[in-house]
């Protein structure tokens, strides 16, 4: 029997198209014509799995069979369901890579060592200033003298150690943990005038972790909820647009963000502490933050952002996942313009030309063809610092800052702001004209400078107008639902979907409906 089936299958391939007269042995039952429509029940099942991630109910099967087709009202119902929103959000995770749980915002000055039980919590780096060495405190209750100063005991190695105190930590306020007394200090401003909730405070022995350890990071379980929340914020923004059937462009122009307990705690208490990732100046209006505790992980509140924001393109998760201006532009081009920056298959040819040593990649052989487009596109993120998620407002951070230019061209020391955000030193003479300028202005051509002030919102709107964004969104939606790339003969269909998407005011729901109602979708198996 198996041999007979194999013979018939081979014969199908060789025989080509068949008519009733040329098919006396009933090969249509074994080798159906190319791209036949799937059965009604199979179509219903595939449609439900694509739109909802679950199979149809018995009642839905019966209704479709009775009508001889999948009712349009049923498709509309599924597209308006929470299941469809969840499926689409999951699809966008693959485009945005918004999982940032591998990123730690804090450095060792903020991290608490120990377990808070038999080993009291303590900070390693600040211990040098308070105890004279990176060592923990004594395993005994702390004491204070008559003037309220922490009592220390001189050790044989020259360090002076204190005891511990009980503290209710912000991540578990119903419990108490042991914390070395220097690290548990709650003072907002030290005796020397240091603001303790800042980077300077972690080098002042008069500063600790603040009330309930608010300014410090506990174990890894206090970081993961924060980073998960940053990723979830992006998903809630997407879900909100889909649930309301809003314009897809709001993904790149919207000004609503979502915060929960961990995010609220971070923006209120940990924004200015020592970190390897710069989150300052704050891109979030702290005064709008709700009254939430760190433990309110599942409570989400929308907040309104400033005019400078560009939806998901300036969300903390996007800026931290793609930490350079070029990578931010590259991800947008790849995911929403279907235009990845890739070298030719033949590779890049070596060149001894002088331009090959230029730091301006728009001039370098082998690089300039991509970077002639990438550099002006990256400029749209010019006011969003690299390796961080802050926002450099034009009032405080002008394109050319006189004090930064002065210190960069003299023997004067530059401020932290100048060294962090401005060009204050050079590697080659070609950088000299940009000294004292915001780093985003380096090698920026005059006609590309406006991109810095316009922001990524302007980039998204420009490619929506010229058609590249809606065409790409239509193409990726088709590939998702068909489970394959678009075929050359289907390009006119993509053009039709593109026009429909724009005419519907960029309704993603309308786009998906048109795809699943198409003959192409019905014939894909």
N, C-alpha and C positions, 0 to 999 in steps of 0.2 A: 504493500500500500504506500509506504514512504517513497519507494522508487517511482511509483506512478505519479505521485504529487510533484516530485522533483522534475520529472520529464515534462509534465504539463506546465510548470512554472517556466522552464527553459523555453518551451514552445511559445508561451505567451510573449516573451521578450523578442523572439525571432519573428513571430507572426505579424506584429504590428497591429494597427487598428483593425477592428472586426465589424462585420455586418451580420445580420441574421442569416444570410445565405452562406457566408464564409465561416460560420461557427456552428457546424452541425453537431459537435460533441459537447456544447454548453460550456465553453471556456470562460464565458462571462462570470460564471459562478466561482471560478477559481482565480482568474486574473481580471479583476475589474479594470475599467478604463482609468487612465490617469486622472487624478484629482476628482474623484466622485464625491458628491455630497455625503457627509456622514448621516447616519440615521437620526431621526428626530430625538430619540431617547439619548443617544450618545452625544448629540449636539447639546442637549439640555445639561447633561452631566458635565461636559467640558466647560460650558459657559458658567455653570455654578462654581466649578472648581477655580476657574480663572478670576471670577469676580468676587467670590466669597471665601474660597479656600475650603469649601465643604460640598458634599453631594446634595442633590435636590431631595426634598421630602417626598413621601409617597403621594401626598396631595398635589404637589407641584408636577410630578410625573403624570398623574391622572388628568390634570387640567390641560397640560400641553397635548397629550394624546387626544383628548376630547376635541380640542380646537384644531388639531393637525399642524400646529406650529407653536413656537415659544411665544407666548403673549408679550406684546410690547410693554404692557403694564408690569409684567413680572420683571423684565429687564430694568425698567425704571425703578422698581422697588429694590432690586438688588444693588443698583448703582447708588441709591440713597441710603444704603445700610451702613452700619458701623463696620461690618465685616469688609466691605469694599474699601472703606477708609483705611482700615488696618492693613489690608493687602497692598494698597498703593503706598502707604507710608513705608512698609517694608521694602517695596521696590525702590523707593528713593534712598533708603539706606545704602544700597549698592552704588548709587550715584554720588552720594555726599560723604560716605565713610565717616559718619558722625559719631562713631564710637571712639571716645578719647580717654577711656579708662586706663590706658597705658601711660598717661601723662601725669606727673606729680608737680603740682604748682609750687610746692614749698621746698626750701633748702634746709640743711641740717640745723640752722640756728633756730628754726621753728619747731622741728620735730622732737617729740618727747620720747626719750628712751626709758627702758624699764617696763614694768607691767602694772604699776600702781598698787601692788599688793605686797609681796615679800621684797620686791625691789621698787622703791618709790620712783615715780616719774621724775625725770630731770632732762635738761637741755645740755647737749655736749658742748657746742661752741660757746654759748654765754657762760659756761662754767669757768672758763679761763678768767673772766673778769670778776666773778663773784667768789670763786674758791681758789683761784691761782693755778688751776690745772683742770683738764677734762676728766673730772672724777665726780661721782654722785655724792650725795649727802650721807650723813650717818643714819643708821637704821634705828632711830629713836625719835620721840616727839620733839618738835622744835620749842625753843624758849626765846623770850624777849627780855631785854633789860628795861630799866625804869623809864627810859626815853623812847621805848617802842622799837628799838633796833634789834634785829635778829642776832641772837647769841651764837658765836662760832667757837670751835675748839681747835687749837693749833695742833697739827699732826706732825709726825716725825719727818715727813717728806716736805714740810713747809707749807702745805695747804691748810686752809682754815675751813672747816666743815660745820654745817648746821644740821638740824634735824628736819623732820617732815611734818606736814599738816594734812588734815583731811579736807578734801575738796569734792564738791558735786560737779563733775565735768559736764560740759554742754552736750556731749554726745550720749550721756546716760545720766540725766539729772536726778533720777530716783535713787542713784547709788552714790557711794563715796569712794574715793581712791586716795592713796597716799602720794603726796607731791612734795618734793624738796622745797623748803620754805622760800629760798631765793626765787625759785621758778614759779611759786604760787602767788607772788605779790600781785596785788590788784591795782596798784597806783597808776593813775592815768598820766600824771606828769611827775617825773622823778625830782629829787631834791636839786639836781643840777639843771633842771629845766627841760629835760628830754621828753618828747612825746613818746610814751611807751608803746603805743600801738603802731609804731613805724619801724623801719629798718634800723634807725638810730637806737631805738629802745632795746634792741637785742644785743647791744654792746655796752649797755649801762647796767651796772650791778644793782641799781635802784629800781630796775624794771623787771617785771615778771611776765607771766602769761595772761594777766588780766582776770577779771571776774569769771569764775567757772572755767578758767583756762581758755577763754574765748579767742585769744590771739594765737594760740598754738595748735599744732596738729597732733592728734593722738596717734593710735596705731593705724594701719592701712585701712581698716574698716571705717575710719572717719573721712578718708579721701575718696573711696570708691563711690559712696552715695553722691558726693559733690560732682564728680566727673560723669557719673551716669545721668545726673540731672542736667548737665550741660547738653549732652546728647539728646535727652528726652525733650528739652526745650525746642530743639529743631523739629522734632517729630510732631509736637503739639501745634507748632505753627503750620506745618503742612496739613495736619488733620483738620485744623480749623477751616482752612480754605476749602478743602475737599467736602467737609460736612455741610458747609454753607453754599457749595457750588459757586464759589467765588472765582475771580480771575486768577489764572495761573501766574500772571505777572506779579501778583501780590507776594509770591515767594521771594521776589527780588526787590520789591519796593515797600513791603509792609513795615510797620513800626510798632508792632505788638510783640512782646516777648513774654515768656512764662517763667515764673520763679516758684520754687518750693522752699521748704525749711533749710536744707543744706545750702542752696544758692543764696537765700536771704542772709544766712549767717555769714557766708563768705564775703558778700558784697558789703555788709555792715561792719564786720570785725576783722577780716583778714586781708583786705584789699591791699594794704600798705606794708604788710610784713615782708621780711626777706624772702625772695623767691627767685627761682631760675627762669620763671615765665613772667613777663611784665603785663600786668593788668591795669596799669595806670597810664595816663589819667583815666578815671573810671568812665566806661562807655554806658553805664547804667545810672539813671537818676536815683541815687540812694534815698532821697527824700520820699520817693514813691513806694519804697519797699514795704510790704505788709508786715504785720506783727506776727511773725511765725518763729517757732523754735526749730532748732536743727533737726529734732526728731519728727517734724511734720513732713516726712518724706513724700507722702501721697497727697498732700494738699498743694494744689497748683493755683496760682493767682496771675492773671494777665496784668502787665504794666505797659505804659505808653513810653516809647523811646523817642529820641530827638530826630530832627529832620535829616541828620547826617546818616542815619541807619539805612541799610539796604537789605531788609529781610534776612534770609538765611545767610547771605553773603557776608554779613558783618556780625553774625552770631558768634559767641565765644567758641562754640564747638567747631565751626568752620575755620575760624582764624587760628585755633590751636591745632587742628588737624593739618592745615596747610599754613605753615609758619613763615613763609616768605611771600613777598608780593608776586613773584613769578609763579610759585606753586598755586597760589590762589587763582590767578588768571588761567593757568594751565588746566586746573580742575574744572573751571567754568567752561572753558572752550571745549573740553573733552565731554563733559556730562550734558551740557545744554546747548552746544553748538555743533556737536559731532565733528569737531575739528581739532583732533589731538596734534600736539607738536611732536613730530617724529622725524628722525634723520632718514635719509634715503636708504633703501635696502643695500645699496653698494657701500654704505658707510661714508665717513667724512674723509676727504683727501687731506693729507699732510701738506702744510704750506710753510715756506720759509719767509713769506712776506712779512714786512714789519708790522702789519695790522694784526698778525697772529698773536702778537704779544700785548695787544691793547686790552685794557680792563673794560673797555666799552664793547660789549658783545655785539652791538649793532655794526661794528666795524671789522670784527674778526672773521677771517675766512673760515667757512664751514659752519659758523654760528649765525652770521648776520641774516641769513634768509629766514630763519625762524624768529630770531630776536628782533628783527625789524618790526614784527607784528606783536611779539610777546612783550617787549619793553613798554611800548605805549599803553598796552592793555594792563600790565602790572601796575602802571602809574595810578590807575583808578583806586588802588588800595594804599596810596601814598600817605594818607593820614591815619592809617591803622598800622601801628608799629609791627615790625617783624618779631618773631618769637614772643608773641603776646597778643592781647586782645583789647588794649586800650584805644583811646581816640585822641588824636592831637588836634585840638581846636585851633583855628587860624589866629584867634586873638592872643593866645598864650604862646603858640608855636608858629610864628610867621615863616614864610619860605626862607628868608634871610634874617638871621637874628644877630644883631650887632655885637652883643657880648660874646656870642659863640665865634663870630668872625674875628673879633679882637684877640681872644685868647688863642685861636687857631693860627694866627699870623704873628704871634709874639711869644714871649717866654712866660706869659701869664698862665696860671692854672685854670683849666676849664671846669665849669660846674658839672654836676652829675647829669643835669638835663642836656647840656651841650654834648657831653661825651656819649650819652645814650642815644640821642635822636638826631644829632647834627654831625656833619663831617668836620672833624677837628684835626685830622692828620692825613697824610697822603703816602702812598706807596710809589707813585709815579707822577711826573710833572703834569700829565693830562688831567689829574684830579684837582690841581691847584685852583682853577677858576670856581670850583664848587665849595671851597672852604667856607665854613660858617653857614652853609645852607642845609636845610632839612635833607636827610639822607635820600629821600625819594626823588630829590631834584638832581642827583648826580647823573651826569650824562643824559639828562632829559632834554630833548629838543624843544625849541620854543613852541611849536605847534602842539606838543604833547603836555605842556605844563598845565593847561586847563583841566586835563583829566584828573590831576591830583585833587583839585578843589571840587570837581563834579562828583567824585566818588563812584563806587561800583554800581550804584543805581543807574547812573547815566549809561554805563556799558550795557547793562541788561536791556534798557529801553531802546538803545540804538540798534541792537541786534534783533529786537522784537520788531522794530520798524522795517529793517531791511530783509526780514523774513527768515534769517538763519535760525533764530531760536524756535519759532513755531514749527519750522520744517524738521528740526532735530527732535523736538518733543514728539511730533507725530511719528517720526521714524523709530524712535526708541520704544514708543508705546506699541507700535506694530510688531517690532521684534520681540517684545515681551510677550504679547498675546499669541503670536504665531509660533514662538519658540525657535525662531530662525531669523537670519538676516533678510532684509528686503531684496527681492529678485529684481534684475534689471527691467523686466517687463512690467513690474509693479510701480515703477517710478511715477507714471502719470497718476496712479491712485494716491501716492504720497502727496503729490501736488494738490490733489483734490481735498485730502484730509487737512492739509496745511491751510487752505482757503477757508474750510469749514471751521477750523479751530480759531482762526482770527475773527471770522464773522460772528462766532458765538461769544465774543469778548473773552477769548482764551479759557473757555470752560473745559476743563479736563474731563469732566463727566460726559459732556457732549461728544468729545473726541473718542472716548472709549466706546460709547454707545454706537457711533457710526462704524467703528472697526468691527465690533462683534456682530453687527447686523449685516456685514458685507458678505458677498458670496465667497470671497477669499478665505475669510475666517471659517465659514461653514465647510469648506473643502479641505482644510488642513487637518491632518490626522496625527 
